[in-house]
């Protein structure tokens, strides 16, 4: 690794170069009417409201889906207009607006958020039953589009919306903005940015262009909003400034755990709680589910690792009784451990269902699509996908997807651990923190910079945490230095190396404790 030594000045220049144009303001968000079919869809929904029709909303059980549902529920509450909101149960209903979800619905108009682009069968049922179906989604359309009344999805080939990398909650929010106009309502659309920011971060949208602006404003709003769920989030985080990483690591997994383990309605009730007491109770429940999720995931990950064939370019593993709600997270763990795309399947009654996660520049969606003859259903995007197939087809599918993977440039499989350079540890101070904070929010397409520490002298190692599974490593960058720095390696038990030297990559983070701010170094990878 040939890396340059960085000063604060050169780091500032490096980070500035990531953003070609001036930062966007909220007023620069493109007109939602540019979303193909959105004006017509808004008009149809407004007509249904005026005619007192029965409207049902169908969401999804991940963070983006629950956030989308919460925004629409809150919007309709403020019209005010009665709206039935259903989030399918992962275990009983499967994904999205499906024929079995439609059995429970008695409505004149069905609106989907964050799902529906592949709901061909459901659209047919709606047509037969005389139900208007408006699909709002952001996933990549397949070859056959559902025969719905209107489809609003920035990924439709004819859609001219200038920025296509938006999540389901953004599509729903933009559509609500058009309905507001249709009905001439006095609803401030900025009030939803707290929920919207969580969805954008959790759905790993690129934090550039309008996404960056929305997340920035949304994070600020979480700190001031009187929405009961936002009050609970800021009390829980207890920080003067909330970052995108706080949401990604501390909040999103809790919201996600409801749909993964039980039912996403728990998370929806948290978001839409009318008082802090209710929001707090739901948040406690989400915390418990998240702990259970961690235990389930740890147990199943151990089993999955034993099934891995290390010769394969794409890992495909399956097992009976693996918890369907955590297979996506286990796929991510396998990607981290083996440095390859991974597909993890749970087998139940000879039917396999699972999730895929990718690495580097490999589009797992395209790989799966190329081999969809083995599958009953699939959907997703470049870095993540879901699928269902007969258990008998797993072996053939594994072989076929690995054949397809051989055609991909090996460079595409390289993980994107972008190391910015080498910092002098004397430069690691509060001023550096300030410099890094100026380029927040960090996330997809604007990764928090990583730095390399090369052949540093290990002075001391302390194990921490209740089960002593994390390491606090005290190091000295150069032998002549007096100053030492501490690097924290989570989920790593690090032992003193024979040569007492360490080479690792790390990120610089802010640690707030008892009102004191310190710089904290977090280890990414030990080489």
C-alpha positions in Angstrom: 0.0 0.0 0.0 1.6 3.2 -1.2 -0.1 5.8 0.9 0.8 9.5 1.3 1.4 11.2 4.6 -1.5 13.6 5.2 -1.5 16.9 7.0 -4.8 18.6 8.1 -4.6 20.8 5.0 -4.1 18.0 2.5 -6.9 16.0 4.2 -9.3 19.0 3.9 -8.4 19.2 0.2 -9.0 15.4 -0.3 -12.4 15.5 1.3 -13.5 18.7 -0.5 -12.7 16.9 -3.8 -15.5 14.4 -3.1 -18.2 17.1 -3.7 -18.0 18.6 -7.2 -20.7 21.2 -6.8 -21.9 23.5 -4.1 -23.8 21.9 -1.4 -27.5 21.7 -2.1 -30.2 23.4 0.0 -33.7 22.0 0.7 -35.0 24.4 -1.9 -32.8 22.7 -4.5 -34.7 19.4 -4.2 -36.1 18.6 -7.7 -39.8 19.1 -8.2 -41.6 15.9 -7.2 -43.8 16.4 -10.3 -40.7 15.2 -12.3 -41.2 11.7 -10.9 -42.9 9.8 -13.7 -46.7 9.3 -12.9 -46.5 11.1 -9.6 -48.7 14.0 -10.4 -51.4 11.6 -11.8 -51.1 9.4 -8.8 -51.4 12.3 -6.4 -54.5 13.5 -8.3 -56.1 10.0 -8.1 -55.4 9.8 -4.3 -56.8 13.4 -3.8 -60.0 12.3 -5.7 -60.3 9.3 -3.5 -60.0 11.5 -0.4 -62.6 13.9 -1.6 -65.0 11.1 -2.5 -64.6 9.5 0.9 -63.2 6.3 -0.5 -61.6 3.6 1.6 -57.7 3.8 1.4 -55.3 1.1 2.5 -51.5 1.6 2.7 -49.2 -1.4 2.3 -45.6 -1.0 3.6 -42.6 -3.1 4.2 -40.9 -4.5 7.3 -37.4 -3.0 7.0 -36.4 0.5 8.3 -37.1 2.2 4.9 -40.5 0.5 4.7 -41.6 1.3 8.2 -40.3 4.9 7.9 -42.3 5.3 4.6 -45.4 3.9 6.2 -44.9 6.2 9.3 -44.6 9.3 7.1 -47.8 8.5 5.1 -49.7 7.6 8.3 -48.7 10.9 10.0 -49.5 12.9 6.8 -53.0 11.4 6.6 -53.5 12.0 10.3 -52.9 15.7 9.7 -55.3 16.0 6.7 -57.2 14.4 8.8 -58.4 11.3 6.9 -58.7 7.7 8.0 -56.1 5.4 6.5 -55.7 1.7 7.1 -51.9 0.9 7.2 -50.7 -2.7 6.9 -47.1 -3.8 7.1 -46.9 -7.4 6.0 -45.5 -9.9 8.5 -42.2 -11.4 7.1 -43.1 -14.9 8.3 -46.9 -15.1 7.6 -47.3 -12.8 4.6 -43.9 -12.7 2.9 -42.7 -9.5 1.2 -44.8 -6.6 0.0 -48.3 -6.4 -1.4 -48.9 -10.1 -2.0 -52.1 -12.1 -2.8 -52.3 -13.2 0.8 -52.1 -9.6 2.1 -54.8 -8.6 -0.3 -57.2 -11.2 1.3 -57.2 -9.1 4.4 -57.9 -5.8 2.5 -61.2 -4.3 1.8 -60.5 -1.0 0.1 -61.2 1.1 -3.0 -57.6 2.3 -3.3 -54.4 0.5 -2.3 -51.1 2.5 -2.1 -47.8 0.7 -1.6 -44.6 2.3 -0.2 -41.1 0.8 -0.6 -42.5 -2.3 -2.4 -44.7 -3.3 -5.3 -42.5 -3.0 -8.4 -42.5 -6.8 -8.7 -46.1 -7.4 -7.5 -47.5 -8.7 -10.8 -49.9 -11.2 -9.3 -51.2 -8.7 -6.7 -51.9 -6.1 -9.4 -53.9 -8.6 -11.3 -56.0 -9.4 -8.2 -56.6 -5.7 -7.6 -57.8 -5.3 -11.2 -60.2 -8.2 -10.9 -61.6 -6.8 -7.7 -61.9 -3.2 -9.1 -59.3 -1.8 -6.6 -57.2 1.1 -7.8 -53.5 0.2 -7.1 -50.8 2.9 -6.8 -47.3 1.5 -6.4 -44.6 3.7 -5.0 -41.2 2.0 -4.9 -37.5 2.6 -5.5 -36.3 -0.9 -6.4 -35.1 -1.9 -9.8 -38.1 -3.0 -12.1 -38.0 -6.5 -13.5 -38.8 -7.3 -17.2 -42.6 -7.4 -16.5 -44.2 -4.4 -14.8 -47.4 -4.9 -12.6 -50.5 -3.7 -14.3 -51.3 -1.1 -11.7 -53.2 2.2 -12.0 -50.0 4.2 -11.6 -46.4 3.2 -10.8 -44.1 5.8 -9.2 -40.5 4.6 -9.2 -37.4 6.7 -10.1 -35.8 3.5 -11.6 -38.5 3.3 -14.3 -36.8 3.7 -17.7 -39.0 6.6 -18.6 -38.6 8.5 -15.3 -36.9 11.8 -15.7 -36.4 12.6 -12.0 -32.8 14.1 -11.9 -31.5 12.1 -8.9 -32.5 8.4 -9.0 -30.7 7.1 -5.9 -33.5 7.8 -3.5 -35.1 5.4 -1.0 -38.8 4.3 -0.6 -39.5 6.8 2.1 -38.3 9.7 -0.2 -40.6 8.5 -3.0 -43.5 8.4 -0.5 -42.6 11.8 0.9 -42.4 13.4 -2.5 -45.8 12.0 -3.4 -47.3 13.3 -0.2 -45.9 16.8 -1.2 -47.9 16.6 -4.4 -51.1 15.5 -2.6 -50.6 18.4 -0.2 -50.7 20.7 -3.3 -53.7 18.9 -4.8 -55.7 19.4 -1.6 -54.3 22.8 -0.8 -53.2 21.7 2.7 -51.2 23.7 5.2 -48.8 20.8 6.1 -45.1 21.6 6.5 -43.3 18.8 4.7 -40.0 19.5 6.5 -41.5 18.1 9.7 -41.0 14.6 8.3 -37.2 15.0 7.8 -36.4 13.3 11.1 -38.0 10.0 9.9 -36.8 10.5 6.4 -33.1 10.8 7.4 -33.3 7.5 9.3 -34.6 5.8 6.2 -32.0 7.2 3.9 -29.2 6.2 6.2 -30.6 2.7 7.0 -31.2 1.9 3.4 -27.6 2.8 2.6 -28.4 5.4 0.0 -25.4 7.4 -1.3 -25.0 10.5 0.9 -24.4 12.9 -1.9 -26.5 15.4 -3.7 -30.0 15.9 -2.2 -29.6 12.9 0.1 -26.8 14.7 1.9 -29.0 17.7 2.4 -32.0 15.7 3.6 -29.9 13.7 6.1 -28.1 16.8 7.4 -31.4 18.6 8.0 -33.1 15.5 9.3 -30.4 14.8 11.9 -30.7 18.4 13.1 -34.5 17.9 13.4 -34.1 14.8 15.5 -32.4 17.1 18.0 -35.3 19.6 18.2 -38.4 17.8 16.9 -41.4 17.4 19.3 -42.3 14.1 17.6 -42.4 11.6 20.6 -40.2 9.1 18.8 -37.5 11.7 18.1 -37.6 12.9 21.7 -36.9 9.2 22.8 -34.1 8.8 20.2 -32.2 12.0 21.3 -32.7 11.0 25.0 -31.3 7.6 24.3 -28.3 8.8 22.3 -27.7 11.6 24.8 -25.3 13.6 22.5 -25.0 17.2 21.6 -24.7 16.4 17.9 -26.3 13.3 16.4 -24.4 11.7 13.4 -25.4 9.4 10.6 -23.3 6.7 12.3 -25.4 7.0 15.5 -28.5 6.3 13.5 -26.8 3.5 11.5 -25.4 1.6 14.5 -27.7 2.4 17.4 -31.2 3.3 16.0 -31.7 1.5 12.7 -31.0 -2.0 14.0 -33.6 -1.5 16.8 -36.2 -0.3 14.3 -35.3 -3.2 12.0 -35.4 -5.9 14.7 -39.2 -5.7 15.0 -39.8 -6.9 11.4 -36.9 -9.3 11.6 -38.0 -11.1 14.7 -41.7 -10.4 15.4 -43.8 -7.8 13.6 -42.9 -4.4 12.2 -46.1 -2.9 13.7 -44.0 -2.5 16.9 -41.7 -0.1 15.1 -44.5 1.7 13.3 -46.2 2.2 16.7 -42.9 3.7 18.0 -42.7 6.1 15.1 -46.3 7.2 15.2 -46.8 7.3 19.0 -48.8 10.3 20.1 -47.0 10.7 23.5 -43.5 10.0 24.8 -44.8 7.4 27.2 -46.1 5.1 24.4 -42.9 5.9 22.3 -40.7 4.9 25.3 -42.5 1.6 25.8 -42.2 0.7 22.1 -38.5 1.7 22.1 -37.9 -0.6 25.1 -39.5 -3.4 23.3 -37.4 -2.7 20.2 -34.3 -2.8 22.4 -35.2 -6.2 23.8 -35.9 -7.6 20.3 -32.6 -6.2 19.1 -30.8 -8.1 21.9 -32.6 -11.2 20.9 -31.7 -10.6 17.3 -28.0 -10.3 18.2 -28.1 -13.7 20.1 -29.9 -15.4 17.3 -27.6 -14.0 14.7 -24.4 -15.0 16.6 -25.6 -18.6 17.0 -26.6 -19.0 13.3 -23.5 -17.2 12.0 -21.4 -20.0 13.7 -23.4 -22.6 11.9 -23.3 -20.8 8.5 -19.5 -20.5 8.7 -19.2 -24.3 8.9 -21.2 -24.6 5.7 -19.0 -22.3 3.6 -17.0 -23.7 0.7 -14.0 -21.4 0.6 -13.2 -22.2 -3.1 -16.4 -20.5 -4.3 -16.4 -17.0 -5.6 -20.0 -16.5 -4.3 -20.8 -18.1 -1.0 -24.2 -19.9 -0.9 -25.1 -21.6 2.4 -28.4 -23.0 3.7 -29.7 -24.6 6.9 -33.0 -25.8 8.4 -34.5 -23.7 11.1 -32.2 -20.7 10.6 -34.1 -17.6 11.6 -35.4 -16.0 8.4 -35.2 -12.6 10.0 -31.5 -12.6 10.5 -30.2 -14.3 7.3 -29.5 -10.9 5.7 -27.3 -9.9 8.6 -25.5 -13.2 8.5 -24.8 -12.7 4.8 -23.1 -9.4 5.7 -21.0 -11.2 8.4 -19.9 -13.8 5.8 -19.0 -11.0 3.4 -16.8 -9.4 6.1 -15.2 -12.7 7.1 -14.5 -14.2 3.6 -14.4 -11.1 1.4 -16.9 -12.5 -1.1 -20.6 -12.0 -1.9 -22.7 -14.2 0.2 -26.2 -15.8 0.0 -27.7 -17.2 3.2 -30.9 -19.3 2.9 -33.3 -20.7 5.5 -34.9 -24.0 4.6 -38.4 -24.7 5.8 -40.7 -27.5 4.4 -38.4 -27.9 1.3 -38.7 -24.2 0.5 -35.6 -22.0 0.8 -35.9 -18.2 1.4 -33.0 -15.9 2.0 -30.9 -12.9 1.5 -27.8 -11.9 -0.5 -25.1 -9.3 0.2 -22.4 -8.1 -2.1 -18.9 -6.7 -2.0 -16.8 -4.2 -4.0 -18.3 -3.6 -7.4 -20.1 -6.9 -7.9 -23.8 -6.5 -8.6 -25.4 -9.4 -6.8 -28.7 -8.5 -8.4 -27.3 -9.1 -11.9 -25.7 -12.4 -10.8 -29.0 -13.6 -9.4 -31.0 -12.4 -12.4 -28.7 -14.3 -14.7 -29.6 -17.5 -12.8 -33.2 -16.8 -12.0 -34.4 -20.0 -13.8 -33.5 -21.8 -10.5 -35.6 -19.4 -8.4 -39.3 -18.9 -7.7 -38.9 -15.2 -6.9 -36.2 -12.6 -6.4 -35.7 -8.8 -6.1 -33.3 -6.2 -4.8 -30.4 -4.0 -6.0 -26.7 -4.0 -6.7 -25.5 -4.7 -3.1 -28.4 -6.6 -1.5 -31.2 -8.9 -2.7 -33.8 -11.4 -1.5 -34.9 -14.6 -3.1 -37.0 -17.8 -2.7 -36.5 -21.2 -4.3 -37.1 -24.9 -3.9 -34.6 -26.5 -1.6 -33.8 -29.1 -4.3 -32.5 -26.3 -6.5 -30.0 -24.9 -4.0 -27.0 -27.0 -5.2 -27.6 -26.3 -8.9 -28.1 -22.6 -8.2 -24.9 -22.4 -6.2 -23.0 -24.0 -9.1 -24.6 -21.8 -11.7 -24.1 -18.5 -9.9 -20.4 -19.4 -9.3 -20.0 -20.1 -13.0 -21.5 -16.7 -13.7 -19.2 -15.1 -11.2 -16.1 -16.4 -13.1 -16.9 -13.9 -15.9 -16.5 -10.9 -13.5 -13.3 -9.0 -13.3 -11.5 -10.1 -10.1 -10.8 -6.5 -9.3 -14.6 -6.0 -8.8 -14.4 -8.4 -5.8 -12.0 -6.2 -3.9 -13.6 -4.6 -0.9 -13.8 -0.9 -0.9 -11.7 -0.2 2.2 -10.6 3.2 1.1 -7.6 4.3 3.2 -7.1 8.0 2.7 -3.5 8.1 3.9 -1.2 8.2 7.0 -1.8 10.8 9.7 0.8 11.9 12.2 -0.6 10.9 15.6 0.4 14.4 16.8 -2.3 15.8 14.5 -5.1 13.7 16.1 -6.8 16.3 18.2 -10.1 18.2 18.6 -9.1 20.4 15.6 -9.0 17.3 13.4 -12.4 16.2 14.8 -13.8 19.6 13.7 -12.3 19.3 10.3 -13.9 15.8 9.9 -17.2 17.0 11.2 -17.4 19.6 8.5 -17.8 16.8 5.9 -20.6 15.0 7.8 -22.9 13.1 7.2 -20.7 10.1 6.3 -22.1 7.0 4.8 -22.4 5.4 1.4 -20.6 7.4 -1.3 -19.1 9.6 1.3 -17.3 7.2 3.6 -15.8 8.4 6.8 -12.0 8.6 6.0 -9.8 5.7 7.2 -6.1 6.1 8.1 -3.3 3.7 8.3 -1.0 3.2 11.2 2.1 1.4 10.1 4.5 -0.7 12.3 3.5 1.2 15.4 4.8 0.0 18.7 2.3 -1.7 21.0 2.7 -0.4 24.5 -0.2 -2.0 26.3 -3.4 -4.0 25.6 -6.5 -4.1 27.8 -9.5 -6.2 27.2 -12.9 -4.5 27.9 -16.6 -5.2 27.9 -18.6 -7.5 30.1 -17.3 -10.6 28.3 -13.8 -9.1 27.6 -14.4 -9.4 23.9 -13.1 -5.9 22.9 -9.5 -4.6 22.9 -8.1 -1.3 23.9 -4.6 -1.1 22.3 -2.2 1.6 23.4 0.4 2.4 20.7 3.2 4.7 19.9 3.6 5.7 16.3 7.4 6.3 16.4 9.9 4.9 18.9 11.2 8.4 19.9 7.7 9.7 20.6 6.5 10.2 24.2 2.8 10.5 23.2 0.8 7.3 22.9 -2.7 6.9 21.4 -5.3 4.3 22.1 -7.1 2.3 19.4 -10.3 0.4 20.2 -10.9 -2.9 18.4 -14.4 -4.0 18.9 -15.3 -7.7 18.7 -11.5 -8.5 18.7 -9.4 -10.1 21.4 -5.9 -8.8 20.4 -2.8 -10.5 21.9 0.6 -8.9 22.1 2.4 -9.7 18.8 5.9 -11.2 19.1 7.6 -8.1 17.5 5.3 -5.8 19.6 4.3 -4.0 16.4 0.9 -3.4 14.8 -0.3 -2.2 11.4 -3.9 -1.3 11.2 -6.5 1.0 9.6 -8.6 3.1 11.8 -11.3 5.9 11.9 -11.2 9.0 14.0 -14.4 9.4 16.0 -15.8 11.6 18.7 -16.4 10.3 22.2 -18.7 12.2 24.5 -18.9 11.1 28.1 -20.1 13.1 31.1 -20.1 16.3 29.0 -16.4 15.8 28.0 -15.4 15.4 24.4 -12.4 13.3 23.4 -11.0 11.9 20.2 -11.4 8.1 19.9 -9.7 5.9 17.4 -11.7 2.9 16.1 -9.8 0.0 14.5 -11.2 -1.2 11.2 -8.8 -3.9 10.3 -5.5 -5.3 11.6 -3.1 -6.3 8.9 
